[in-house]
Amino acid sequence: MHNRTTQSSMRRNNCAEAYHQRINSTFQCAHPTLWLFVQKLIDEENVVHADLVHINAGEPPKKKKINERLERRLLNLLTTNHAHIAVQLNSIAYSISL
């Protein structure tokens, strides 16, 4: 995990788990209504379609800025020495739970 984070690789161990996390963050609730569920799936389909169009045009898909900020923060926490390991672990845990 440390190597994947420092090399900016995917931290999920498979694509299904990563997609499940993406869907969970899209819905932001455990039991959405049917209409909200359908609308969010349509929105997700539009995002995936746009990503595919960009990939086919030779451009990499755009990353969300919040993910880049969190990735930089986590990388900084891993590479910076702290006075106590407990402080560093708490900071890393807080960043992951965001």
Secondary structure by P-SEA (a helix, b strand, c coil): caaaaaacccccccaaaaaaaaaaaaaccccccaaaaaaaaaaaaaaaaaaaaaaaacccccccaaaaaaaaaaaaaaacccccaaaaaaaaaaaaac
